[in-house]
Amino acid sequence: MKTRITFPVDAKTLDVLAKFLGRFEKISPEPVYPPKAVLGEDNIIFVEVGYKTDDDAIVMGERMAEVAADLLDETDVLVVLAPFVAAEARQT
């Protein structure tokens, strides 16, 4: 699954993002939209991804929070999943 990155990244950040996304791809149900990485305040990287159901979004947020915590401990880079339910999915 391809992820769009919307900001310039250094090698360390790219490595952490790759590890996060590798774990994400192994456990994620098929998203409605491919992930998009954006840089938030305080250099927090948010990976936005749209799902079909609230359950998918909630479960993935919880699972990836553990991954994010482990990576933060190892690297001091914070990557956070920002799951949402896609508007198209809500209409069906």
C-alpha positions, 0 to 999 in steps of 0.5 A, a space after each residue: 500500500 502506498 503512503 503519501 508523505 506531505 513534508 520533507 523527511 530526514 533519514 531517521 524520520 523516514 526509517 521510523 515512518 517505514 517501521 510504523 507503516 510496515 506494522 500498519 500494513 500487516 494488521 490493517 483491514 483494507 482502508 477506503 483511502 491510502 494512508 497520508 503522512 502529515 507533519 503536525 505541531 511539535 514534529 508529530 507525524 500523523 498518518 491519516 487513513 480512512 476506514 469503512 467502519 467506526 470499529 475498524 478505525 477504533 481498533 486500528 487506533 488502539 493497536 497502532 498506539 502501542 506501536 507508536 509508543 514502542 517507536 517513540 521509546 526507541 527513536 524519540 520520533 512520534 508517529 501517530 495513526 489518525 484513523 477516521 471513517 470515510 464519508 463515502 462509507 458513512 453514506 452506504 
